[in-house]
Amino acid sequence: MLKAKNLSYQYPKGQVISYPNFEMTKGQNTLILGTSGSGKTTLLHMVAGFLKPNGGELFLDQHNLAQLNNAERDEIRKKKIGIVFQKHHFIKSISIKDNIKLAASLAGKTITDQLVLEMLNGLNISNRANAKPAELSQGELQRASIVRALVHKPNLVLADEPTSALDDHSCEAVIKLLLVEGQKHGATLLVVTHDQRLKPFFTNSIQL
C-alpha cells in the first residue's frame, strides 16, 4: 500500500530531512514516532499529497507521489485518503452533519443523511449531528473527525498527533476507536506522533 525509499524533503530555509526506508501493506496499521522537528508531520503531508518530496520515491499503491504534479496528488488524496488532523478544522457556520457531507462531496462522493447518522451513531454522537462544531466537546469533535475521515471509504487514514493532548484513559480510548473504526470500514491506519504511549497498540512502528 505505502512504500518509501531514499525519501527526503528540503524545507524552504534549506534544512533537509532524510527518512528511513519503510513499507506497509494493506491492513498493516503503522505508527511513526518522532520528536519535535524530526519531520513526522512533513512525512504525513507528503503521504497526503500536500507536499512533494525533493528526493527518493514514495509509492501509494502504484502511484509514485514524488513524480506527480499537484493536481494529480490532490486527486489521489480525494479518492484514497482520509485525514484526522491534529486540529479538527470544522467549518464553524454549518452543522457537523453538513461538515461531514461536504468532506465526502470534496472527495467526489455523494452520501445520504442516513449514512452520516449511522456512522455518528456508531460512535454514540448521532444526537450531535445538527449541532455546530462550537457546541461539541473536544471528545465529540474527535469522534466526528473520525467519521469525516472514513465517510468516503478511503484505503488509508492518516492521523496527526491524535492523542497528544489527552490523559491516559482518553488516549487509549481514542487510539482504540481509530483502530476499530478503520478496520470496520476497510481502511489502513497510519499515525504520526511523539506519544510513546501508543506503541503497545501497533505491531508495526517506525522511529524517526
C-alpha positions as CSV (number, residue, x, y, z in Angstrom):
1,M,0.0,0.0,0.0
2,L,2.7,2.5,1.0
3,K,6.4,2.4,0.4
4,A,9.2,4.9,0.9
5,K,12.7,4.6,-0.4
6,N,15.5,7.1,0.0
7,L,12.9,9.7,0.7
8,S,13.9,13.3,1.6
9,Y,12.3,16.7,1.9
10,Q,14.0,20.1,1.8
11,Y,12.4,23.0,3.7
12,P,12.4,26.5,2.2
13,K,15.2,27.6,4.6
14,G,17.4,24.8,3.3
15,Q,17.1,22.1,6.0
16,V,16.9,18.6,4.5
17,I,15.3,15.7,6.3
18,S,16.0,12.2,5.1
19,Y,13.7,9.4,6.1
20,P,14.3,5.7,6.8
21,N,13.0,3.2,4.1
22,F,9.7,1.6,5.1
23,E,6.8,-0.3,3.7
24,M,3.3,-1.0,4.9
25,T,0.8,-3.4,3.4
26,K,-3.0,-3.2,3.3
27,G,-4.3,-3.8,6.8
28,Q,-0.9,-3.2,8.4
29,N,-1.7,-0.3,10.8
30,T,1.6,1.6,11.3
31,L,2.9,4.0,14.0
32,I,5.6,6.6,13.1
33,L,7.2,8.0,16.2
34,G,9.4,11.1,16.3
35,T,10.3,14.0,18.5
36,S,9.5,17.6,17.6
37,G,11.5,18.6,14.5
38,S,12.0,15.1,13.3
39,G,9.8,15.6,10.2
40,K,7.0,13.3,11.1
41,T,4.2,15.8,10.2
42,T,6.1,16.6,7.0
43,L,6.1,12.9,6.2
44,L,2.4,12.7,6.8
45,H,1.9,15.8,4.5
46,M,3.9,14.1,1.7
47,V,1.8,10.9,2.0
48,A,-1.3,13.1,1.9
49,G,0.0,14.9,-1.2
50,F,0.1,18.3,0.4
51,L,3.9,18.4,-0.1
52,K,6.0,16.9,-2.8
53,P,9.2,15.0,-1.9
54,N,12.5,16.5,-3.0
55,G,14.2,13.1,-3.4
56,G,13.6,9.4,-3.4
57,E,10.4,7.5,-4.0
58,L,7.0,7.5,-2.2
59,F,4.6,5.0,-3.6
60,L,0.9,4.9,-2.6
61,D,-0.4,1.8,-4.3
62,Q,1.1,2.1,-7.8
63,H,1.5,5.9,-7.7
64,N,4.9,7.5,-7.1
65,L,3.8,10.7,-5.4
66,A,7.3,12.2,-5.9
67,Q,6.7,12.2,-9.7
68,L,3.1,13.6,-9.7
69,N,2.0,17.2,-10.0
70,N,-0.2,19.0,-7.5
71,A,-3.5,18.2,-9.3
72,E,-2.6,14.5,-9.6
73,R,-1.7,14.3,-5.9
74,D,-4.9,16.1,-5.0
75,E,-7.0,13.6,-7.0
76,I,-5.3,10.6,-5.3
77,R,-5.9,12.2,-1.8
78,K,-9.6,12.7,-2.6
79,K,-10.1,9.1,-3.7
80,K,-7.8,7.1,-1.4
81,I,-7.0,9.0,1.8
82,G,-8.9,10.2,4.9
83,I,-7.2,12.5,7.4
84,V,-7.7,13.0,11.1
85,F,-6.0,16.4,11.7
86,Q,-4.3,17.5,15.0
87,K,-6.7,20.4,14.9
88,H,-10.2,19.5,13.8
89,H,-10.7,22.2,11.1
90,F,-14.5,22.0,11.0
91,I,-16.4,24.9,9.3
92,K,-18.0,26.8,12.2
93,S,-21.1,28.0,10.5
94,I,-22.5,24.7,9.4
95,S,-23.6,21.5,11.3
96,I,-21.4,18.5,12.0
97,K,-23.6,16.5,9.6
98,D,-23.1,19.1,6.8
99,N,-19.3,19.3,7.5
100,I,-19.1,15.5,7.0
101,K,-21.2,15.6,3.8
102,L,-19.1,18.4,2.5
103,A,-15.9,16.4,3.1
104,A,-17.4,13.5,1.2
105,S,-18.5,15.8,-1.7
106,L,-15.0,17.2,-2.0
107,A,-13.8,13.6,-2.3
108,G,-16.3,13.1,-5.2
109,K,-18.8,11.1,-3.2
110,T,-22.5,11.8,-2.6
111,I,-23.7,10.5,0.7
112,T,-27.1,10.4,2.4
113,D,-28.0,11.9,5.7
114,Q,-28.9,8.3,6.8
115,L,-25.3,7.1,6.2
116,V,-23.9,10.1,8.2
117,L,-26.3,9.4,11.1
118,E,-25.5,5.7,11.1
119,M,-21.7,6.4,11.3
120,L,-22.2,9.1,14.0
121,N,-24.5,6.6,15.9
122,G,-21.7,4.0,15.8
123,L,-19.6,6.5,17.8
124,N,-22.5,7.5,20.1
125,I,-22.8,11.1,18.8
126,S,-25.8,10.9,16.4
127,N,-27.6,13.3,18.7
128,R,-25.0,16.0,17.8
129,A,-25.5,15.7,14.0
130,N,-27.3,19.0,13.7
131,A,-25.2,20.9,16.2
132,K,-22.5,23.4,15.2
133,P,-18.9,22.5,16.0
134,A,-18.7,25.0,18.8
135,E,-21.4,23.2,20.6
136,L,-19.5,19.9,20.8
137,S,-16.9,18.9,23.4
138,Q,-13.4,18.1,22.3
139,G,-14.1,14.4,22.6
140,E,-17.2,14.7,20.4
141,L,-15.2,16.7,17.9
142,Q,-12.6,13.9,17.8
143,R,-15.2,11.3,17.1
144,A,-16.8,13.4,14.4
145,S,-13.4,13.9,12.8
146,I,-13.0,10.2,12.6
147,V,-16.4,9.9,10.8
148,R,-15.3,12.6,8.4
149,A,-12.1,10.8,7.6
150,L,-13.9,7.5,7.0
151,V,-17.1,8.5,5.3
152,H,-15.8,8.3,1.7
153,K,-14.4,4.8,2.3
154,P,-10.6,5.7,1.9
155,N,-7.9,3.0,1.6
156,L,-5.7,4.8,4.0
157,V,-6.4,7.0,7.1
158,L,-3.7,9.4,8.3
159,A,-3.8,10.7,11.9
160,D,-1.6,13.5,13.0
161,E,-0.9,13.5,16.8
162,P,-4.4,12.3,17.6
163,T,-3.7,11.7,21.4
164,S,-1.0,14.4,22.2
165,A,-3.3,16.4,24.5
166,L,-5.1,13.6,26.1
167,D,-4.8,11.9,29.5
168,D,-4.0,8.2,29.6
169,H,-7.6,7.0,29.7
170,S,-8.7,9.2,26.8
171,C,-5.5,8.3,24.9
172,E,-6.3,4.6,25.0
173,A,-10.0,5.2,24.1
174,V,-9.2,7.4,21.0
175,I,-6.5,5.1,19.6
176,K,-8.7,2.0,20.0
177,L,-11.5,3.9,18.4
178,L,-9.3,4.7,15.4
179,L,-8.1,1.2,15.0
180,V,-11.6,-0.4,15.4
181,E,-13.4,2.0,13.1
182,G,-10.6,1.8,10.5
183,Q,-10.9,-2.0,10.4
184,K,-14.7,-1.8,10.3
185,H,-14.6,0.4,7.2
186,G,-11.7,-1.3,5.5
187,A,-9.1,1.4,6.0
188,T,-5.5,1.0,7.0
189,L,-4.2,3.5,9.6
190,L,-1.0,5.5,9.7
191,V,-0.4,7.5,12.8
192,V,2.4,10.0,13.3
193,T,3.1,11.2,16.8
194,H,5.6,11.8,19.6
195,D,3.3,9.9,22.0
196,Q,5.2,6.8,23.2
197,R,2.0,5.5,24.9
198,L,0.7,4.3,21.5
199,K,3.5,1.8,20.9
200,P,1.6,-1.2,22.5
201,F,-1.3,-0.7,20.2
202,F,0.8,-1.3,17.0
203,T,2.7,-4.3,15.8
204,N,4.4,-2.1,13.1
205,S,6.2,1.0,14.3
206,I,8.9,3.3,12.8
207,Q,11.2,5.6,14.7
208,L,12.4,8.8,13.0
